[in-house]
């Protein structure tokens, strides 16, 4: 690695800067710039020319290699989940699960398995932003002793469709419209809602998509799910159904819609930056892996099909058993090599884990592998370091584009008898430790004629959507109804909003009326349901608001200061925030900071105009009376506190700062408190009861 002392700097003939290894060496180290063939480069600033002003020569292999590689630096982006952020870490098992699975990573209490986890949006391209209303991908690659296991899911436990054959239609509909290439990264347009309104099976997922689950505050404060029903298999061959959950240590947190829009303007990389900075500062994000375990008897007794990917099993019916923790403790060394080239595939499982006949899962098992070849250009993508297993890989697969292994010997087939003739005959299958598939059931129509048909229970499209709606708190229901109104207001096809509201009448009459009223339309006739919906018990576990943790742990508080700010008050506030587990971030009109009451200058972490309050989880205003009087005429300062108030956050204030709050029209409530009245406690919450006083909701 080059350091400032290992090279000298001078100017070339045209005044260009050259940094080069000293002529008098040494020349045996690693600090020499080379081509990809290891040939030392003498000049990295100028092409080889015929004369000082002549044409560039074709023989300049340094130029050709450099430009060739640059021209091919970009690979095709993912069709969905293109914009992603990722980190390395480990999974630590709490207790052995040998009784339910023979998977090696679940055998030994306390064992840590390396992982690489990628979070993403779905609809937007790689150059889109972090904060639109969208589902978030949550994919974990476990590098186990028995090979790689990829748990590829989302932050929502269900999906839009029941059969993989509809996936191209879903993506085509939600992506930017084909003739105009907009909107980017959003579903509020004609084609998506036209398609969704004609697909009643999407209704449950639409309820989640219109909820605050799709505008999370952070990757660190969202849940993850494997979506499908899988199987765990123990050493005796006994099979148990399982649904996988990731539960965030910091609890669930979301934004509000206006806040998400303003975050998009304030920081396109808000979630990416949050993840990176949390890891860099040692506040490692953490989730617990939870399992919902059940048998065939339970599955057969439910009024829905557990293989239907548009259905959940409520946690109140089968509690989530927490079996280990996921800790992300290292950022990628290179975004392209790791985050961009990582290839997840739900078909990557290990002995002790198996698939079910979920028709969406079955399609994914084919699609992902095909996609990786298209994106990464070679069947050998598994040899890239980020994808390579951390256990021995031994088989007879050979050659192919970008083959990076160098197999020895003649054994590229089996069976063979080369070992009997003194040569290496290669590896062989193992019935004992090798992967074996669980046998299907003959009593559940798992055999018979070739049919294009769905099971009848898949026809209940509304019962669980109704369950989700009735499990939300009033503020969350208002957000869902308002989201439907906003999205459908962007639709120009006359029949679509009415068709969508007709579907919603099967979910809840009040919801349908609120959406129709928000759109200014008559309530349409209820859509005919394929199966009549049933009422299920509410599931409080589905509510974000009911499960938020009142804590500052892992969160940030913006503190507005200016010249004359009381130094002792500021110090006490920062100490209280830090003690509560939060991060104190100082904001000032000038990035150089402000001169405090003790004469010392406090450098700001952010400048007022470029550091809006939506970047924080709570704010405090610590101004002198003079500064407060001056800032009442500063639009950015008033907007700073107005947005915090409008986004239902706590606001702490020193008494001398009150004029700024008054100018912004902010009244004291449970979340607007003087600093001496326990601001750190107030900052650990959001104040949802404030919202109806601030904006019209459906």
C-alpha atoms as one frame of an Amber mdcrd trajectory, in Angstrom:
protein
   0.000   0.000   0.000   1.436   3.361  -1.028   1.997   6.026   1.632   3.036
   9.643   1.276   6.613   8.606   2.036   6.772   5.822  -0.552   6.426   8.001
  -3.651   7.582  11.377  -4.910   5.482  13.972  -6.694   6.534  16.082  -9.646
   5.151  17.639 -12.790   5.250  16.375 -16.354   5.878  18.217 -19.569   2.319
  19.501 -19.737   2.147  20.367 -16.047   0.343  17.151 -15.155   0.904  15.633
 -11.723   2.973  12.460 -11.499   3.278  10.438  -8.300   5.930   7.766  -8.786
   8.170   5.371  -6.952  11.619   6.972  -6.358  14.148   6.039  -9.029  16.625
   4.817  -6.412  14.125   2.258  -5.147  13.574  -0.107  -3.591  11.798  -1.736
  -6.528  10.878  -5.080  -4.988   7.932  -3.972  -2.873   4.182  -3.917  -3.499
   3.833  -0.194  -4.119   4.349  -0.388  -7.900   1.433   0.318 -10.232   0.951
  -2.572 -12.669  -1.316  -3.801 -15.430  -3.669  -6.699 -14.746  -0.870  -8.927
 -16.008   1.477  -7.623 -13.326   3.602  -5.482 -15.677   4.928  -2.318 -14.029
   3.560   0.931 -15.478   5.980   3.792 -16.105   3.464   6.577 -16.803  -0.196
   6.545 -15.752  -0.927  10.066 -16.983  -0.208   9.953 -20.735  -1.132   7.700
 -23.640   1.587   6.474 -26.001   1.688   8.829 -28.985   3.504   9.151 -32.262
   5.261  12.392 -31.440   4.328  15.054 -28.913   1.096  15.989 -30.698   0.663
  12.906 -32.835  -2.023  10.199 -32.839  -2.241   7.639 -30.058  -0.697   4.305
 -30.954  -2.681   1.079 -31.021   0.193  -0.749 -29.382  -0.367   1.103 -26.078
  -1.489  -1.954 -24.120  -1.611   0.042 -20.859  -4.190   2.410 -22.331  -6.157
  -0.377 -24.010  -6.364  -2.486 -20.859  -7.351   0.469 -18.680 -10.078   1.685
 -21.053 -11.255  -1.874 -21.770 -11.757  -2.559 -18.093 -13.424   0.816 -17.511
 -15.829   0.206 -20.404 -16.974  -2.978 -18.700 -17.063  -1.818 -15.079 -20.826
  -1.713 -15.018 -22.724  -4.972 -15.038 -26.469  -5.233 -15.703 -28.260  -4.090
 -12.588 -30.753  -6.322 -10.841 -34.197  -6.155 -12.420 -35.618  -5.698  -8.922
 -33.771  -4.943  -5.677 -31.224  -2.964  -7.719 -30.491  -0.370  -5.061 -28.925
  -2.136  -2.121 -26.703  -1.702   0.919 -24.938  -4.512   2.721 -22.634  -5.528
   5.547 -20.656  -8.458   6.889 -21.376 -10.025  10.257 -22.204 -13.250  12.000
 -25.088 -15.358  13.225 -24.770 -16.691  16.794 -26.923 -19.612  17.912 -28.559
 -19.400  21.361 -29.234 -23.133  21.876 -28.876 -26.306  19.854 -31.782 -27.055
  17.504 -30.631 -30.626  16.805 -34.070 -31.921  17.765 -35.706 -30.180  14.802
 -32.946 -29.830  12.197 -29.670 -31.456  11.253 -28.440 -28.208   9.618 -24.891
 -27.769  10.901 -25.198 -24.094  11.811 -28.030 -24.966  14.245 -26.222 -27.686
  16.200 -23.868 -26.024  18.694 -24.869 -23.368  21.236 -22.833 -20.191  20.880
 -21.371 -21.051  17.489 -20.938 -18.104  15.130 -21.536 -18.468  11.389 -20.232
 -15.727   9.035 -22.915 -13.883   7.061 -23.279 -11.190   4.429 -26.580  -9.306
   4.577 -28.016  -7.050   1.862 -30.943  -4.648   2.235 -32.617  -3.067  -0.775
 -35.576  -1.313  -2.271 -37.518  -3.205  -4.943 -38.918  -0.965  -7.662 -36.170
   1.613  -8.196 -32.992   1.299 -10.228 -29.489   1.287  -8.786 -29.357   5.087
  -9.066 -32.658   5.732  -7.269 -33.022   6.842  -3.664 -33.381   5.097  -0.316
 -36.667   6.416   1.039 -39.601   5.894  -1.363 -42.667   3.944  -0.325 -41.512
   0.475  -1.275 -40.967  -3.021   0.018 -37.433  -3.602   1.351 -35.379  -6.666
   0.583 -33.716  -8.465   3.507 -31.322 -11.169   2.246 -28.831 -13.087   4.387
 -26.074 -15.358   3.067 -24.862 -17.803   5.729 -21.393 -19.221   5.019 -21.912
 -22.505   6.880 -19.552 -25.466   7.245 -21.826 -27.400   4.892 -22.077 -24.745
   2.210 -23.967 -21.520   1.668 -27.539 -21.029   2.827 -29.324 -17.975   1.408
 -32.399 -16.768   3.287 -33.755 -14.343   0.698 -36.736 -12.352   1.934 -38.322
  -8.953   2.504 -39.371  -6.722   5.379 -42.953  -7.910   4.810 -43.943 -11.546
   5.487 -46.133 -12.034   2.411 -46.040 -11.184  -1.281 -48.254  -9.742  -4.003
 -48.782 -12.940  -5.960 -49.439 -16.634  -5.362 -47.711 -18.106  -8.384 -44.302
 -17.235  -9.855 -45.744 -17.121 -13.367 -47.205 -13.714 -12.442 -43.910 -12.208
 -11.315 -42.996 -10.664 -14.706 -46.428  -9.012 -14.820 -46.025  -7.620 -11.308
 -42.612  -6.144 -12.043 -43.581  -4.779 -15.443 -46.610  -3.115 -13.869 -44.806
  -1.541 -10.904 -41.705  -0.437 -12.791 -41.619   2.875 -14.653 -44.113   2.872
 -17.495 -42.746   1.444 -20.715 -43.475   4.366 -23.038 -42.357   7.235 -20.781
 -39.810   5.725 -18.354 -41.403   7.312 -15.279 -42.198   7.326 -12.445 -39.025
   5.878 -10.976 -39.143   3.862  -7.746 -42.827   4.373  -7.041 -46.123   2.520
  -7.444 -48.370   5.607  -7.656 -49.160   5.337 -11.355 -51.622   3.835 -13.799
 -50.087   0.531 -14.740 -49.451  -0.766 -11.235 -52.923  -0.022  -9.899 -54.602
  -1.181 -13.111 -52.895  -4.545 -12.674 -53.356  -4.737  -8.896 -57.048  -3.860
  -9.056 -57.533  -6.807 -11.415 -55.613  -9.167  -9.118 -57.543  -9.638  -5.851
 -54.754 -11.855  -4.510 -52.640  -8.681  -4.149 -55.028  -7.173  -1.572 -53.292
  -8.420   1.582 -49.890  -7.252   0.365 -51.360  -3.903  -0.662 -52.487  -3.353
   2.919 -48.897  -3.836   4.090 -47.514  -1.755   1.212 -49.790   1.167   2.067
 -48.824   0.931   5.738 -45.806   2.491   7.415 -43.891  -0.780   6.906 -42.823
   0.514   3.498 -41.406   3.799   4.812 -39.042   2.478   7.512 -36.916   4.825
   9.573 -33.839   2.669   9.132 -32.766  -0.763   7.945 -31.858  -1.265  11.607
 -35.474  -0.808  12.720 -37.338  -3.070  10.312 -38.257  -6.718  10.512 -37.283
  -9.330   7.969 -39.122 -12.457   6.810 -38.401 -15.540   4.726 -41.965 -15.109
   3.309 -42.476 -18.757   2.332 -43.142 -21.816   4.430 -40.017 -23.992   4.494
 -39.211 -27.283   6.214 -36.655 -28.168   8.854 -35.523 -31.800   8.881 -33.756
 -33.537  11.763 -31.271 -36.424  11.689 -34.094 -38.971  11.916 -35.813 -37.549
   8.851 -38.661 -35.895  10.776 -39.913 -32.793   9.029 -41.309 -29.617  10.646
 -42.804 -26.654   8.822 -41.076 -23.344   9.555 -41.490 -19.652   8.823 -38.417
 -17.455   9.362 -38.513 -14.041  11.073 -35.871 -11.397  11.813 -36.698  -9.221
  14.846 -34.699  -5.950  15.192 -33.001  -5.300  18.527 -33.938  -1.609  18.344
 -37.613  -2.368  17.740 -39.780  -1.221  14.858 -39.608   2.389  13.699 -41.102
   4.081  10.663 -41.318   7.568   9.244 -44.460   9.488   8.332 -45.178  10.180
   4.676 -44.246  13.866   4.672 -41.030  13.002   6.494 -40.143  10.306   3.940
 -40.627  12.795   1.106 -38.387  15.367   2.763 -35.764  12.761   3.624 -35.581
  12.016  -0.082 -34.656  15.639  -0.694 -32.331  15.902   2.311 -30.286  12.752
   1.741 -30.742  10.316  -1.152 -28.543   7.854   0.745 -30.235   8.144   4.136
 -30.603   4.420   4.849 -27.263   3.517   3.298 -25.478   6.189   5.334 -27.293
   5.191   8.521 -26.201   1.550   8.179 -22.610   2.442   7.320 -22.193   4.989
  10.105 -23.773   2.744  12.736 -21.258   0.008  11.965 -18.317   2.409  11.719
 -19.177   3.858  15.144 -19.434   0.421  16.758 -23.222   0.509  17.198 -23.603
  -2.805  15.427 -27.107  -3.477  14.055 -28.625  -6.620  15.506 -31.632  -8.847
  14.861 -32.865 -12.063  16.422 -33.758 -15.003  14.206 -37.212 -16.283  15.077
 -38.951 -19.465  14.007 -42.626 -20.295  13.756 -42.710 -24.095  13.923 -45.756
 -26.255  13.145 -46.716 -29.668  11.797 -48.962 -31.093   9.101 -51.874 -31.438
  11.542 -51.794 -27.713  12.351 -51.439 -26.814   8.663 -54.437 -28.942   7.680
 -56.612 -27.346  10.382 -56.195 -23.728   9.213 -58.804 -21.854   7.159 -56.007
 -20.833   4.783 -53.244 -22.737   2.997 -49.836 -22.393   4.671 -48.239 -22.762
   1.227 -49.983 -19.602   0.013 -47.345 -16.809   0.039 -50.047 -14.165   0.505
 -50.845 -15.531   3.996 -49.265 -15.256   7.435 -49.615 -17.314  10.581 -50.384
 -14.773  13.320 -47.774 -14.708  16.086 -50.539 -14.992  18.641 -51.451 -18.361
  17.116 -47.876 -19.650  16.872 -45.396 -17.569  18.873 -42.042 -16.760  17.295
 -39.289 -18.765  18.961 -36.074 -16.726  19.033 -33.098 -18.999  18.390 -30.125
 -16.779  17.634 -28.892 -13.329  16.782 -27.604 -11.660  13.621 -24.924  -9.002
  14.196 -23.548  -6.826  11.389 -20.104  -5.624  12.446 -18.107  -4.867   9.294
 -18.802  -2.677   6.282 -17.835  -3.931   2.823 -14.312  -3.191   1.654 -15.590
  -2.506  -1.851 -19.174  -1.795  -2.859 -18.972  -3.299  -6.335 -17.001  -6.415
  -5.469 -19.261  -7.310  -2.569 -22.608  -5.501  -2.383 -23.122  -5.371  -6.138
 -21.691  -8.772  -7.070 -23.227 -10.782  -4.250 -25.588 -13.355  -5.721 -28.391
 -14.649  -3.508 -30.495 -17.638  -4.496 -33.267 -19.263  -2.431 -32.221 -22.601
  -3.961 -29.028 -22.396  -1.877 -29.958 -24.482   1.148 -28.064 -26.975   3.285
 -28.970 -30.430   4.645 -31.564 -29.969   7.382 -33.513 -27.268   5.499 -35.892
 -28.039   2.642 -38.463 -26.471   0.353 -42.237 -26.796   0.225 -44.605 -26.744
  -2.734 -45.318 -23.023  -2.391 -45.775 -22.169  -6.109 -44.071 -18.783  -5.764
 -41.065 -20.354  -4.050 -40.846 -23.061  -6.695 -40.564 -20.420  -9.416 -37.946
 -18.480  -7.482 -35.788 -21.597  -7.266 -35.441 -21.470 -11.045 -35.391 -17.738
 -11.619 -32.581 -16.626  -9.333 -29.891 -18.896 -10.742 -30.828 -17.867 -14.261
 -30.652 -14.201 -13.245 -27.171 -14.523 -11.725 -25.795 -15.891 -14.986 -27.333
 -12.969 -16.865 -25.998 -10.336 -14.463 -22.541 -11.689 -13.740 -21.840 -13.093
 -17.189 -20.583 -16.533 -16.261 -21.672 -19.812 -14.735 -18.665 -19.400 -12.426
 -20.133 -16.460 -10.480 -20.027 -18.643  -7.361 -16.224 -18.323  -7.397 -16.318
 -14.575  -6.747 -15.028 -14.047  -3.186 -18.301 -12.648  -1.851 -20.221 -15.667
  -3.186 -17.657 -18.384  -2.532 -18.467 -20.861   0.259 -16.080 -20.941   3.194
 -15.994 -24.747   3.129 -14.332 -27.069   0.586 -15.944 -27.170  -2.872 -15.308
 -30.409  -4.768 -17.061 -31.480  -7.956 -16.492 -32.246 -11.624 -17.757 -28.947
 -13.039 -15.071 -27.516 -15.295 -14.190 -24.635 -17.574 -16.698 -21.931 -18.465
 -16.144 -18.222 -18.844 -13.919 -16.682 -16.142 -12.977 -20.017 -14.580 -10.802
 -19.045 -11.610  -9.986 -22.500 -10.254  -7.183 -24.622 -11.702  -8.269 -28.271
 -11.419  -5.525 -30.878 -11.694  -5.664 -34.327 -13.215  -8.006 -36.040 -15.662
 -10.956 -36.657 -13.355 -13.761 -34.493 -14.698 -16.404 -37.256 -14.758 -17.782
 -40.003 -12.546 -18.113 -42.836 -12.057 -14.454 -43.444 -12.891 -11.777 -45.957
 -11.920  -8.815 -43.582 -12.056  -8.028 -44.091  -8.356  -7.482 -47.804  -8.984
  -4.789 -46.825 -11.493  -2.923 -44.512  -9.144  -4.567 -41.247 -10.193  -6.800
 -38.852  -8.257 -10.338 -39.967  -9.002 -12.055 -36.960  -7.418 -14.950 -36.707
  -4.906 -17.986 -38.981  -4.586 -21.574 -38.663  -3.367 -22.435 -39.337   0.291
 -25.900 -40.674   1.222 -25.169 -40.020   4.916 -24.228 -36.323   4.905 -25.528
 -35.312   1.491 -28.696 -33.309   0.916 -31.842 -35.411   0.608 -35.313 -34.111
  -0.171 -38.279 -34.676   2.120 -40.869 -37.013   0.626 -44.163 -35.456  -0.386
 -47.660 -36.416   0.808 -49.854 -38.689  -1.262 -53.001 -37.490   0.524 -52.614
 -33.827  -0.410 -52.868 -33.936  -4.206 -49.086 -33.841  -4.570 -49.255 -36.342
  -7.406 -51.578 -36.956 -10.314 -52.234 -35.360 -13.705 -50.450 -32.360 -15.125
 -52.615 -29.381 -14.224 -52.572 -25.603 -14.399 -54.702 -24.982 -11.316 -54.595
 -23.458  -7.837 -55.777 -25.034  -4.626 -59.213 -23.763  -3.561 -57.979 -22.250
  -0.287 -55.748 -19.919  -2.327 -58.988 -18.219  -3.379 -59.445 -16.410  -0.045
 -57.928 -13.046  -0.928 -59.450 -10.845   1.758 -59.567 -12.517   5.188 -55.957
 -11.795   6.076 -56.104  -8.307   4.581 -59.019  -7.727   6.988 -56.920  -9.230
   9.806 -54.086  -6.802   9.057 -56.406  -3.770   8.980 -58.102  -4.651  12.259
 -54.737  -5.254  13.941 -53.583  -1.662  13.339 -53.946   1.214  15.780 -56.108
   4.186  14.694 -53.166   6.314  13.538 -51.863   3.436  11.441 -55.281   2.873
   9.882 -55.390   6.555   8.970 -52.002   6.223   7.290 -53.114   3.180   5.284
 -56.318   4.839   4.090 -54.438   8.043   3.240 -51.802   6.075   1.318 -54.487
   4.434  -0.818 -55.963   7.884  -1.505 -52.590   9.343  -2.482 -51.615   6.449
  -4.744 -54.990   6.163  -6.462 -55.134   9.936  -6.954 -52.170   9.525  -9.319
 -54.110   7.100 -11.528 -55.582   8.520 -14.732 -57.489   5.418 -15.851 -61.112
   6.038 -14.848 -62.116   2.470 -14.000 -59.136   1.651 -11.794 -59.846   3.577
  -8.543 -63.431   2.327  -8.434 -62.277  -1.234  -9.050 -59.711  -0.973  -6.263
 -62.215   0.474  -3.776 -64.653  -2.289  -4.734 -62.006  -4.790  -3.662 -61.370
  -2.889  -0.414 -65.035  -3.266   0.546 -64.255  -6.956   1.086 -61.549  -5.912
   3.565 -63.420  -3.321   5.603 -66.360  -1.054   4.822 -64.938   1.854   6.802
 -61.625   1.627   4.937 -63.407   1.610   1.576 -65.573   4.594   2.545 -62.562
   6.595   3.732 -60.687   5.939   0.492 -63.721   6.717  -1.666 -64.346   9.920
   0.262 -60.707  10.942  -0.083 -60.965  10.455  -3.837 -64.304  12.262  -4.046
 -66.116   9.310  -5.602 -69.251   7.318  -4.945 -68.779   4.053  -3.113 -68.793
   1.354  -5.840 -70.501  -1.992  -5.619 -68.517  -4.549  -3.614 -66.360  -6.823
  -5.778 -67.374 -10.460  -5.925 -65.001 -12.510  -3.757 -63.846 -15.932  -4.952
 -64.278 -17.121  -1.344 -66.194 -15.216   1.296 -63.791 -13.617   3.772 -63.838
 -14.718   7.388 -63.092 -12.795  10.560 -59.857 -13.736  12.296 -58.684 -12.587
  15.708 -56.672  -9.362  15.621 -52.893  -9.742  15.836 -51.249  -6.925  17.852
 -47.858  -8.178  16.621 -48.720  -6.687  13.210 -48.828  -3.115  14.549 -45.689
  -0.981  14.389 -47.031   1.508  16.924 -47.917  -1.200  19.415 -44.412  -2.634
  19.210 -42.217   0.464  19.165 -39.580   0.524  21.902 -39.416   3.784  23.883
 -35.642   4.133  23.629 -32.946   6.429  22.287 -30.597   3.512  21.773 -29.162
   3.745  18.262 -31.024   6.977  17.477 -29.928  10.574  17.032 -30.944  13.946
  18.471 -30.318  17.152  16.552 -29.363  20.118  18.759 -29.700  23.613  17.290
 -27.228  26.153  18.699 -25.920  29.605  17.823 -23.646  32.251  19.308 -24.353
  32.705  23.001 -25.730  29.194  23.604 -25.427  28.261  27.282 -22.411  25.943
  27.414 -23.490  24.157  30.587 -26.998  23.452  29.282 -25.568  22.132  26.018
 -23.091  19.887  27.825 -25.761  18.504  30.152 -28.085  17.814  27.212 -25.412
  16.006  25.201 -24.502  13.943  28.249 -28.137  12.955  28.872 -28.638  11.914
  25.228 -25.432   9.870  25.218 -26.292   8.229  28.534 -29.645   7.172  27.065
 -27.832   5.471  24.170 -28.439   8.205  21.604 -26.156  10.311  19.458 -26.078
  14.094  19.938 -25.594  15.985  16.652 -24.910  19.729  16.845 -26.451  21.946
  14.146 -25.667  25.645  13.754 -26.339  28.405  11.194 -22.636  28.233  10.270
 -20.758  24.978   9.874 -17.818  26.546  11.695 -20.003  26.459  14.771 -20.863
  29.018  17.394 -19.187  30.812  20.293 -20.789  29.539  23.489 -21.509  31.446
  26.689 -18.164  30.374  28.172 -16.242  31.901  25.268 -15.362  28.556  23.681
 -16.246  27.827  20.048 -18.286  24.681  19.421 -17.822  23.296  15.904 -21.091
  22.141  14.362 -21.672  18.660  12.968 -23.998  20.110  10.377 -25.047  23.439
   8.922 -28.656  24.510   9.413 -29.553  24.841   5.734 -28.100  21.434   4.864
 -29.064  19.466   7.975 -32.871  19.435   8.237 -34.589  17.997  11.273 -35.977
  15.001   9.379 -32.499  13.477   9.671 -33.018  13.100  13.442 -35.299  11.141
  15.741 -35.818  14.107  18.068 -34.539  17.691  18.281 -33.590  20.237  20.910
 -33.201  24.009  20.632 -30.557  25.622  22.867 -30.369  29.290  21.900 -29.669
  32.510  23.729 -32.494  35.026  23.827 -30.627  37.169  21.301 -30.054  34.261
  18.898 -33.657  33.098  19.194 -34.861  36.612  18.397 -32.615  36.693  15.340
 -33.567  33.242  14.054 -37.314  33.925  14.163 -36.691  35.685  10.845 -34.679
  32.777   9.439 -36.902  30.493   7.351 -34.622  27.467   7.711 -34.700  27.704
  11.510 -38.488  27.909  11.669 -38.806  25.058   9.167 -36.358  23.012  11.251
 -38.638  23.018  14.289 -41.876  22.991  12.279 -40.851  19.795  10.489 -39.854
  18.119  13.745 -43.243  19.019  15.197 -45.073  17.934  12.029 -43.214  14.626
  11.990 -44.441  13.952  15.510 -41.024  14.091  17.176 -40.035  15.330  20.584
 -38.758  18.908  20.817 -36.765  20.009  23.836 -36.074  23.677  24.404 -34.239
  26.008  26.708 -36.571  28.795  27.969 -34.574  31.420  26.070 -35.313  29.516
  22.823 -39.086  29.828  23.178 -39.455  32.747  20.709 -38.392  30.493  17.837
 -41.014  27.881  18.742 -43.656  30.595  19.098 -42.770  32.009  15.682 -43.200
  28.530  14.201 -46.611  28.152  15.853 -45.520  25.273  18.072 -47.430  24.724
  21.292 -46.260  22.666  24.230 -47.610  19.124  24.475 -46.370  15.814  25.852
 -43.539  15.850  23.315 -42.637  19.541  23.406 -40.929  19.977  26.734 -38.442
  22.234  28.498 -35.045  20.558  28.658 -35.079  20.300  32.412 -38.294  18.240
  32.355 -36.867  14.924  31.202 -36.293  15.607  27.520 -34.252  12.399  27.028
 -37.291  10.347  28.067 -39.579  12.338  25.801 -37.154  11.943  22.888 -37.531
   8.156  22.987 -41.070   8.347  21.554 -43.165   9.653  18.706 -46.393  11.518
  19.405 -49.049  10.039  17.154 -51.925  11.770  18.942 -50.509  15.069  17.645
 -51.092  14.145  14.006 -54.852  14.744  13.609 -54.297  18.351  14.685 -51.715
  18.897  11.941 -52.952  17.311   8.730 -56.040  15.885   7.076 -55.999  12.104
   6.943 -58.431   9.749   5.275
